[in-house]
Amino acid sequence: MNFIYQILSTLLTVYSFALIIYIFMSWVPNARESSIGRMLASVCEPYLEPFRRFIPPLGMIDISPLVAIFVLRFADMGLLQVFRFISSI
C-alpha cells in the first residue's frame, strides 16, 4: 500500500511542478507558444480552467493557479490519511 501512495504522491508532486513551470512561462514572452509551452498547456489548462471560472483575477494577478496547487497539496495529504487508515485495518 505504501508503494501505491508513493507513486500517487510523486505524480501529484510532478504535476505541481508542471503547473509552476507553466505559470512562470506566462512571464516570458512567447514561451507558451513553444512546443514545451503547448504541451504544458494541454496538460495544465484542463485542471486550471475550473479554478479560473470561480476565482476572479485580482487586478492583473490571477491567483487561481495558486489555489489549484494548494488543492493538489491537500489531495496529497488526504491520500496519505486514507492510505494510513487502510494500512491500519
Buried (B, 14 or more C-beta within 10 A) or exposed (E): EEEEBEEBBEEBEEBBEBBBBBBEBEEEEEBBEEEEBEEBBEEBEEBBEEBBEEBEEEEEEBEBBBBBBEEBEEEBEEBEEEBEEEEEE
